Amino acid sequence: MPVEFVGALAAQNQFLGPPSGGQNIDLDFLRDLARVHENAGFDRVLMLAGGESIVATGFAASVTERLGFMIPFRPGPLSPLHGAKALAALDHVTEGRIRVHAITGITAEPGLGDFLTDKDERYARTSEYLDVLRQAWTSDAPFDHDGKYYQLRNVYSPIKPYQQPHPPVSFGGSSDAAYHVAARHCDLYALWAEPLSDVKEQIGKLKAAAAAIGKPTPRVSLSARLIIGKTEAQAWEKAHEIAEKLASNRRNAAPNPLFHGVQGTGTKRLLAAAERGDRHDKCLWFGTATAVGATHDSTSLVGTPDQIVEALLDYYDIGVTTFLNRGYEPIYDAVDYGRYIIPAVREEVRRREEAAAKTSAPALQTA
């Protein structure tokens, strides 16, 4: 299966530390970063503009031609009908370049009107929301919905998505309930980078969840930061400098009032793997993850371009077909990924697919 590369688009350089006020959406930076990703050969970018992702995506689409966008979308208090209309409109603005990435979130956010704290219920609400979202995108007539979390009457969206029957939907999470939501609703399941054995275990659970309901297994995405050096020693020196900078940013940042120390399953998995050792497999490193409390996709692959390509291919061999790669110097790193990583991985995948096709082809009959 062809490999897909996803970068990340933020409205400002997140590595500079906590914002100190003033402009928090740098349109020049957003434009330049979008164009760099497009020129580097990325298929899509994950939008990291917070609650402004839909607006930022519209702007980024206007300054690019083919780059796709992965839109983080949190099902919850916002009416599914409003969500369906907004995302369908964005699909038209981008001429079919969006993927909707559903995020359940690790805890309630009362400031957004979200008071549901039980994790299993949060996943169940996400599943119901996606049911309504899909129906609103595809229904030609008004419909009613009587669910546990949403009760809707005479629901209809006059605007339908540009992509038919609707935009692709991806989903992420590490709780057992997450695999079942992904198998039911999504074509792509997003994981954070963990040791190969742990990722293989999660893919196994995803396959089992899909088999239980008779659906094909979603493709798998893996998020990993790539820290590249001309030599291995240079790469590791750079990695340790980055980790110290991240730890300093964290020490100097105000506590996040939303989480109150709550840890998601993904965070617990990363921290547990880090306790087994900082380094795993060929070049997987947890130093950047522990520096930020493992609250997001923060594990790194560290090494020369050849070493990182080999590590990514190891994940490909166990079933990963999408790589979400971003660095800590966004523009420069995207350029390097496009120069050293993306074409090398794609070429090797092409070779492997050709070799596999030849192996599986029936032997020619000779007279």
PAPAVO-633414 format. One record per residue (C-alpha): residue number from 1; x, y, z. Coordinates in steps of 0.02 Angstrom, whole numbers. Layout:
N
{n NUM | px X | py Y | pz Z}
...
END
This chain:
367
{n 1 | px 0 | py 0 | pz 0}
{n 2 | px 70 | py 173 | pz -43}
{n 3 | px 137 | py 270 | pz 103}
{n 4 | px 65 | py 440 | pz 155}
{n 5 | px 158 | py 582 | pz 241}
{n 6 | px 70 | py 709 | pz 352}
{n 7 | px 156 | py 863 | pz 422}
{n 8 | px 87 | py 993 | pz 541}
{n 9 | px 32 | py 1173 | pz 518}
{n 10 | px 29 | py 1291 | pz 665}
{n 11 | px -11 | py 1476 | pz 668}
{n 12 | px 154 | py 1513 | pz 755}
{n 13 | px 318 | py 1428 | pz 797}
{n 14 | px 272 | py 1323 | pz 949}
{n 15 | px 454 | py 1290 | pz 991}
{n 16 | px 480 | py 1471 | pz 1041}
{n 17 | px 396 | py 1439 | pz 1208}
{n 18 | px 234 | py 1499 | pz 1288}
{n 19 | px 156 | py 1648 | pz 1198}
{n 20 | px 177 | py 1813 | pz 1290}
{n 21 | px 28 | py 1903 | pz 1214}
{n 22 | px 3 | py 1999 | pz 1054}
{n 23 | px -35 | py 1919 | pz 887}
{n 24 | px -64 | py 1732 | pz 906}
{n 25 | px -99 | py 1692 | pz 723}
{n 26 | px 49 | py 1737 | pz 615}
{n 27 | px -21 | py 1730 | pz 438}
{n 28 | px 149 | py 1751 | pz 356}
{n 29 | px 217 | py 1603 | pz 454}
{n 30 | px 61 | py 1501 | pz 416}
{n 31 | px 75 | py 1539 | pz 230}
{n 32 | px 261 | py 1499 | pz 222}
{n 33 | px 243 | py 1338 | pz 320}
{n 34 | px 99 | py 1278 | pz 211}
{n 35 | px 197 | py 1310 | pz 51}
{n 36 | px 353 | py 1227 | pz 121}
{n 37 | px 254 | py 1069 | pz 160}
{n 38 | px 177 | py 1068 | pz -13}
{n 39 | px 346 | py 1089 | pz -97}
{n 40 | px 424 | py 956 | pz 16}
{n 41 | px 302 | py 825 | pz -47}
{n 42 | px 189 | py 803 | pz 105}
{n 43 | px 16 | py 736 | pz 65}
{n 44 | px -71 | py 827 | pz 207}
{n 45 | px -41 | py 933 | pz 360}
{n 46 | px -122 | py 918 | pz 530}
{n 47 | px -195 | py 1087 | pz 577}
{n 48 | px -136 | py 1148 | pz 747}
{n 49 | px -223 | py 1315 | pz 758}
{n 50 | px -331 | py 1272 | pz 908}
{n 51 | px -511 | py 1327 | pz 894}
{n 52 | px -466 | py 1424 | pz 737}
{n 53 | px -423 | py 1269 | pz 634}
{n 54 | px -567 | py 1289 | pz 511}
{n 55 | px -526 | py 1472 | pz 477}
{n 56 | px -339 | py 1436 | pz 467}
{n 57 | px -371 | py 1293 | pz 346}
{n 58 | px -469 | py 1406 | pz 230}
{n 59 | px -323 | py 1528 | pz 228}
{n 60 | px -193 | py 1391 | pz 201}
{n 61 | px -295 | py 1316 | pz 60}
{n 62 | px -298 | py 1485 | pz -27}
{n 63 | px -107 | py 1492 | pz -35}
{n 64 | px -79 | py 1311 | pz -90}
{n 65 | px -138 | py 1204 | pz -235}
{n 66 | px -136 | py 1019 | pz -190}
{n 67 | px -92 | py 1006 | pz -4}
{n 68 | px -222 | py 912 | pz 98}
{n 69 | px -278 | py 960 | pz 274}
{n 70 | px -315 | py 853 | pz 426}
{n 71 | px -440 | py 948 | pz 533}
{n 72 | px -441 | py 910 | pz 720}
{n 73 | px -623 | py 910 | pz 770}
{n 74 | px -687 | py 877 | pz 945}
{n 75 | px -861 | py 800 | pz 949}
{n 76 | px -954 | py 858 | pz 1103}
{n 77 | px -1059 | py 1008 | pz 1148}
{n 78 | px -1064 | py 1080 | pz 972}
{n 79 | px -1220 | py 1019 | pz 883}
{n 80 | px -1180 | py 882 | pz 756}
{n 81 | px -1283 | py 979 | pz 628}
{n 82 | px -1175 | py 1134 | pz 651}
{n 83 | px -1020 | py 1027 | pz 638}
{n 84 | px -1083 | py 943 | pz 480}
{n 85 | px -1121 | py 1110 | pz 396}
{n 86 | px -956 | py 1191 | pz 443}
{n 87 | px -851 | py 1044 | pz 385}
{n 88 | px -951 | py 1023 | pz 224}
{n 89 | px -925 | py 1207 | pz 185}
{n 90 | px -738 | py 1190 | pz 221}
{n 91 | px -732 | py 1040 | pz 104}
{n 92 | px -797 | py 1153 | pz -35}
{n 93 | px -679 | py 1296 | pz 9}
{n 94 | px -531 | py 1175 | pz -8}
{n 95 | px -607 | py 1084 | pz -158}
{n 96 | px -604 | py 917 | pz -69}
{n 97 | px -437 | py 927 | pz 19}
{n 98 | px -492 | py 893 | pz 199}
{n 99 | px -489 | py 743 | pz 314}
{n 100 | px -589 | py 759 | pz 476}
{n 101 | px -488 | py 701 | pz 627}
{n 102 | px -604 | py 664 | pz 774}
{n 103 | px -528 | py 692 | pz 946}
{n 104 | px -620 | py 634 | pz 1101}
{n 105 | px -504 | py 724 | pz 1223}
{n 106 | px -437 | py 659 | pz 1388}
{n 107 | px -557 | py 753 | pz 1500}
{n 108 | px -703 | py 873 | pz 1508}
{n 109 | px -680 | py 1056 | pz 1461}
{n 110 | px -813 | py 1153 | pz 1557}
{n 111 | px -759 | py 1314 | pz 1471}
{n 112 | px -824 | py 1239 | pz 1309}
{n 113 | px -983 | py 1174 | pz 1389}
{n 114 | px -913 | py 997 | pz 1405}
{n 115 | px -944 | py 917 | pz 1575}
{n 116 | px -935 | py 733 | pz 1530}
{n 117 | px -788 | py 656 | pz 1624}
{n 118 | px -811 | py 467 | pz 1608}
{n 119 | px -691 | py 408 | pz 1472}
{n 120 | px -797 | py 266 | pz 1405}
{n 121 | px -947 | py 382 | pz 1394}
{n 122 | px -842 | py 510 | pz 1303}
{n 123 | px -797 | py 381 | pz 1171}
{n 124 | px -979 | py 327 | pz 1160}
{n 125 | px -1030 | py 509 | pz 1132}
{n 126 | px -899 | py 526 | pz 996}
{n 127 | px -967 | py 372 | pz 909}
{n 128 | px -1146 | py 439 | pz 914}
{n 129 | px -1089 | py 609 | pz 854}
{n 130 | px -1002 | py 531 | pz 703}
{n 131 | px -1160 | py 433 | pz 664}
{n 132 | px -1260 | py 595 | pz 655}
{n 133 | px -1122 | py 686 | pz 562}
{n 134 | px -1118 | py 555 | pz 425}
{n 135 | px -1308 | py 551 | pz 411}
{n 136 | px -1316 | py 741 | pz 397}
{n 137 | px -1186 | py 735 | pz 258}
{n 138 | px -1276 | py 601 | pz 158}
{n 139 | px -1463 | py 619 | pz 193}
{n 140 | px -1570 | py 696 | pz 56}
{n 141 | px -1715 | py 727 | pz 175}
{n 142 | px -1738 | py 789 | pz 354}
{n 143 | px -1719 | py 655 | pz 487}
{n 144 | px -1740 | py 632 | pz 675}
{n 145 | px -1610 | py 562 | pz 792}
{n 146 | px -1649 | py 490 | pz 964}
{n 147 | px -1487 | py 443 | pz 1050}
{n 148 | px -1413 | py 443 | pz 1223}
{n 149 | px -1316 | py 604 | pz 1199}
{n 150 | px -1408 | py 692 | pz 1057}
{n 151 | px -1594 | py 711 | pz 1026}
{n 152 | px -1627 | py 800 | pz 862}
{n 153 | px -1784 | py 836 | pz 763}
{n 154 | px -1805 | py 877 | pz 579}
{n 155 | px -1617 | py 883 | pz 551}
{n 156 | px -1557 | py 927 | pz 377}
{n 157 | px -1400 | py 1003 | pz 303}
{n 158 | px -1430 | py 1086 | pz 134}
{n 159 | px -1242 | py 1094 | pz 101}
{n 160 | px -1163 | py 926 | pz 60}
{n 161 | px -977 | py 891 | pz 59}
{n 162 | px -873 | py 916 | pz -97}
{n 163 | px -804 | py 741 | pz -73}
{n 164 | px -934 | py 606 | pz -98}
{n 165 | px -1011 | py 529 | pz -2}
{n 166 | px -915 | py 629 | pz 130}
{n 167 | px -737 | py 676 | pz 183}
{n 168 | px -628 | py 537 | pz 254}
{n 169 | px -630 | py 526 | pz 444}
{n 170 | px -483 | py 479 | pz 554}
{n 171 | px -476 | py 450 | pz 740}
{n 172 | px -347 | py 430 | pz 878}
{n 173 | px -339 | py 358 | pz 1052}
{n 174 | px -259 | py 220 | pz 1153}
{n 175 | px -401 | py 164 | pz 1267}
{n 176 | px -485 | py -2 | pz 1228}
{n 177 | px -645 | py 90 | pz 1184}
{n 178 | px -552 | py 191 | pz 1054}
{n 179 | px -517 | py 40 | pz 943}
{n 180 | px -703 | py 4 | pz 929}
{n 181 | px -746 | py 184 | pz 882}
{n 182 | px -609 | py 183 | pz 750}
{n 183 | px -665 | py 17 | pz 676}
{n 184 | px -844 | py 79 | pz 663}
{n 185 | px -815 | py 251 | pz 590}
{n 186 | px -642 | py 280 | pz 520}
{n 187 | px -527 | py 237 | pz 377}
{n 188 | px -370 | py 292 | pz 470}
{n 189 | px -320 | py 263 | pz 652}
{n 190 | px -187 | py 375 | pz 728}
{n 191 | px -58 | py 314 | pz 854}
{n 192 | px 88 | py 397 | pz 942}
{n 193 | px 259 | py 322 | pz 912}
{n 194 | px 298 | py 184 | pz 1036}
{n 195 | px 417 | py 35 | pz 1028}
{n 196 | px 381 | py -79 | pz 881}
{n 197 | px 314 | py -218 | pz 993}
{n 198 | px 190 | py -99 | pz 1076}
{n 199 | px 129 | py -27 | pz 911}
{n 200 | px 108 | py -203 | pz 843}
{n 201 | px 2 | py -245 | pz 996}
{n 202 | px -111 | py -95 | pz 965}
{n 203 | px -131 | py -139 | pz 781}
{n 204 | px -183 | py -313 | pz 836}
{n 205 | px -320 | py -240 | pz 947}
{n 206 | px -379 | py -130 | pz 804}
{n 207 | px -390 | py -280 | pz 688}
{n 208 | px -488 | py -378 | pz 818}
{n 209 | px -611 | py -235 | pz 843}
{n 210 | px -639 | py -222 | pz 655}
{n 211 | px -660 | py -410 | pz 635}
{n 212 | px -789 | py -414 | pz 775}
{n 213 | px -905 | py -301 | pz 675}
{n 214 | px -860 | py -368 | pz 503}
{n 215 | px -773 | py -212 | pz 441}
{n 216 | px -603 | py -190 | pz 357}
{n 217 | px -463 | py -135 | pz 472}
{n 218 | px -429 | py 52 | pz 460}
{n 219 | px -259 | py 103 | pz 397}
{n 220 | px -137 | py 155 | pz 534}
{n 221 | px -49 | py 321 | pz 558}
{n 222 | px 103 | py 343 | pz 670}
{n 223 | px 159 | py 511 | pz 741}
{n 224 | px 346 | py 533 | pz 771}
{n 225 | px 459 | py 685 | pz 783}
{n 226 | px 612 | py 667 | pz 671}
{n 227 | px 777 | py 738 | pz 731}
{n 228 | px 906 | py 726 | pz 593}
{n 229 | px 1094 | py 751 | pz 595}
{n 230 | px 1230 | py 729 | pz 464}
{n 231 | px 1309 | py 606 | pz 586}
{n 232 | px 1232 | py 503 | pz 724}
{n 233 | px 1329 | py 601 | pz 856}
{n 234 | px 1268 | py 766 | pz 785}
{n 235 | px 1088 | py 704 | pz 786}
{n 236 | px 1097 | py 654 | pz 969}
{n 237 | px 1179 | py 817 | pz 1019}
{n 238 | px 1038 | py 909 | pz 933}
{n 239 | px 908 | py 797 | pz 1016}
{n 240 | px 972 | py 833 | pz 1192}
{n 241 | px 975 | py 1020 | pz 1157}
{n 242 | px 794 | py 1012 | pz 1099}
{n 243 | px 740 | py 913 | pz 1253}
{n 244 | px 818 | py 1040 | pz 1369}
{n 245 | px 731 | py 1182 | pz 1277}
{n 246 | px 564 | py 1091 | pz 1289}
{n 247 | px 589 | py 1058 | pz 1475}
{n 248 | px 632 | py 1242 | pz 1501}
{n 249 | px 475 | py 1296 | pz 1408}
{n 250 | px 372 | py 1180 | pz 1516}
{n 251 | px 451 | py 1241 | pz 1677}
{n 252 | px 416 | py 1421 | pz 1629}
{n 253 | px 238 | py 1393 | pz 1568}
{n 254 | px 85 | py 1424 | pz 1675}
{n 255 | px -5 | py 1263 | pz 1726}
{n 256 | px -141 | py 1211 | pz 1605}
{n 257 | px -303 | py 1237 | pz 1703}
{n 258 | px -399 | py 1116 | pz 1591}
{n 259 | px -313 | py 954 | pz 1637}
{n 260 | px -285 | py 965 | pz 1827}
{n 261 | px -157 | py 825 | pz 1817}
{n 262 | px -270 | py 708 | pz 1717}
{n 263 | px -170 | py 587 | pz 1609}
{n 264 | px -240 | py 504 | pz 1455}
{n 265 | px -203 | py 323 | pz 1413}
{n 266 | px -83 | py 379 | pz 1276}
{n 267 | px 18 | py 481 | pz 1402}
{n 268 | px 23 | py 336 | pz 1523}
{n 269 | px 84 | py 219 | pz 1385}
{n 270 | px 225 | py 337 | pz 1335}
{n 271 | px 281 | py 363 | pz 1514}
{n 272 | px 276 | py 175 | pz 1547}
{n 273 | px 383 | py 143 | pz 1394}
{n 274 | px 504 | py 280 | pz 1448}
{n 275 | px 524 | py 194 | pz 1616}
{n 276 | px 585 | py 40 | pz 1524}
{n 277 | px 720 | py 146 | pz 1444}
{n 278 | px 749 | py 309 | pz 1351}
{n 279 | px 798 | py 222 | pz 1189}
{n 280 | px 708 | py 81 | pz 1099}
{n 281 | px 727 | py -14 | pz 936}
{n 282 | px 845 | py 71 | pz 812}
{n 283 | px 826 | py 254 | pz 857}
{n 284 | px 664 | py 285 | pz 951}
{n 285 | px 694 | py 409 | pz 1093}
{n 286 | px 581 | py 462 | pz 1236}
{n 287 | px 683 | py 612 | pz 1294}
{n 288 | px 573 | py 737 | pz 1205}
{n 289 | px 416 | py 651 | pz 1271}
{n 290 | px 469 | py 653 | pz 1453}
{n 291 | px 524 | py 835 | pz 1434}
{n 292 | px 344 | py 886 | pz 1400}
{n 293 | px 256 | py 760 | pz 1512}
{n 294 | px 208 | py 650 | pz 1363}
{n 295 | px 47 | py 748 | pz 1342}
{n 296 | px 50 | py 737 | pz 1152}
{n 297 | px 141 | py 656 | pz 1006}
{n 298 | px 315 | py 692 | pz 1069}
{n 299 | px 423 | py 537 | pz 1047}
{n 300 | px 566 | py 555 | pz 923}
{n 301 | px 667 | py 458 | pz 797}
{n 302 | px 846 | py 519 | pz 810}
{n 303 | px 988 | py 486 | pz 689}
{n 304 | px 1055 | py 510 | pz 514}
{n 305 | px 931 | py 513 | pz 370}
{n 306 | px 971 | py 331 | pz 328}
{n 307 | px 941 | py 276 | pz 508}
{n 308 | px 775 | py 366 | pz 518}
{n 309 | px 717 | py 297 | pz 350}
{n 310 | px 757 | py 121 | pz 412}
{n 311 | px 659 | py 152 | pz 572}
{n 312 | px 507 | py 216 | pz 478}
{n 313 | px 513 | py 65 | pz 363}
{n 314 | px 514 | py -50 | pz 515}
{n 315 | px 347 | py 27 | pz 565}
{n 316 | px 285 | py 9 | pz 386}
{n 317 | px 327 | py -176 | pz 393}
{n 318 | px 210 | py -203 | pz 541}
{n 319 | px 64 | py -111 | pz 461}
{n 320 | px 90 | py 78 | pz 471}
{n 321 | px 50 | py 165 | pz 306}
{n 322 | px 38 | py 348 | pz 361}
{n 323 | px 175 | py 444 | pz 449}
{n 324 | px 137 | py 605 | pz 541}
{n 325 | px 307 | py 688 | pz 555}
{n 326 | px 345 | py 859 | pz 622}
{n 327 | px 498 | py 936 | pz 699}
{n 328 | px 546 | py 1073 | pz 820}
{n 329 | px 604 | py 1198 | pz 689}
{n 330 | px 450 | py 1182 | pz 580}
{n 331 | px 505 | py 1262 | pz 417}
{n 332 | px 684 | py 1196 | pz 415}
{n 333 | px 630 | py 1023 | pz 471}
{n 334 | px 495 | py 1010 | pz 338}
{n 335 | px 625 | py 1054 | pz 205}
{n 336 | px 743 | py 919 | pz 272}
{n 337 | px 604 | py 789 | pz 278}
{n 338 | px 562 | py 826 | pz 97}
{n 339 | px 744 | py 814 | pz 46}
{n 340 | px 804 | py 663 | pz 144}
{n 341 | px 658 | py 563 | pz 214}
{n 342 | px 499 | py 566 | pz 110}
{n 343 | px 571 | py 518 | pz -61}
{n 344 | px 683 | py 383 | pz 14}
{n 345 | px 540 | py 300 | pz 108}
{n 346 | px 424 | py 309 | pz -42}
{n 347 | px 554 | py 234 | pz -157}
{n 348 | px 589 | py 89 | pz -40}
{n 349 | px 403 | py 56 | pz -16}
{n 350 | px 383 | py 55 | pz -206}
{n 351 | px 523 | py -73 | pz -221}
{n 352 | px 448 | py -182 | pz -87}
{n 353 | px 277 | py -177 | pz -167}
{n 354 | px 350 | py -224 | pz -336}
{n 355 | px 448 | py -367 | pz -258}
{n 356 | px 293 | py -429 | pz -166}
{n 357 | px 190 | py -421 | pz -326}
{n 358 | px 318 | py -525 | pz -419}
{n 359 | px 325 | py -652 | pz -279}
{n 360 | px 135 | py -672 | pz -274}
{n 361 | px 112 | py -677 | pz -463}
{n 362 | px 75 | py -852 | pz -531}
{n 363 | px 218 | py -935 | pz -621}
{n 364 | px 209 | py -921 | pz -810}
{n 365 | px 155 | py -1079 | pz -897}
{n 366 | px 279 | py -1141 | pz -1024}
{n 367 | px 243 | py -1260 | pz -1165}
END
